[in-house]
Amino acid sequence: MSSFSTCVKGIAFAAAFGLMCSTAYAQSLSVNAEQAMAAIAAMQKYAKKDGSNPSYAVLDRDGKVVLLLAGDGAAPHNLGLAERKAYTANMFKMKTIEWRDKSAPGQPEASERSTPGVIPLGGGVPIMAGGEVIGAVGASGTRGGQTGDTDCAQAGADAAAALVKRLQASN
């Protein structure tokens, strides 16, 4: 085989491999920094109406932190709780307030509570795009307790999902 044909085959392989990787990337959408900032802005807007300064977390589809923000004057534990709430929502693909009830003692899923890093408190919401979870948000420290934290996180999840949808529509 000539070195020219070997080179051509190598280039063809690299191009095909690159195309496969870009297709796989498109199929594994995950929250990015811009979407995380949109989520935080929406949660801050909610908190301003609520009169609170909660802490926030946005995680990607793999459960890695994209953005954390401690509220002004927020209790020291709120940032860690917001992160754990987002992690729990991402892990179980549902709002943490729903998972809290589904995994309560005596329920079939009760053993899920022993999963490291999860917390059975409301305030975590998955970010959905095209029917799949692409990340999650968590809020901790609103005036409304777990229900308020969930409503705040929902505002963030909705804002991030709306931005993803707009970006997809423009492509």
Sequence and secondary structure as in RCSB ss.txt:
>XXXX:A:sequence
MSSFSTCVKGIAFAAAFGLMCSTAYAQSLSVNAEQAMAAIAAMQKYAKKDGSNPSYAVLDRDGKVVLLLAGDGAA
PHNLGLAERKAYTANMFKMKTIEWRDKSAPGQPEASERSTPGVIPLGGGVPIMAGGEVIGAVGASGTRGGQTGDT
DCAQAGADAAAALVKRLQASN
>XXXX:A:secstr
  HHHHHHHHHHHHHHHHHHHHHHHHHS    HHHHHHHHHHHHHHHHHHT   EEEEEETTS EEEEE  TT  
TTHHHHHHHHHHHHHHHTS HHHHHHHTSTTSTTGGGGGSTT    S EEEEEETTEEEEEEEEE  TTHHHHHH
HHHHHHHHHHHHHHHHHHHH 
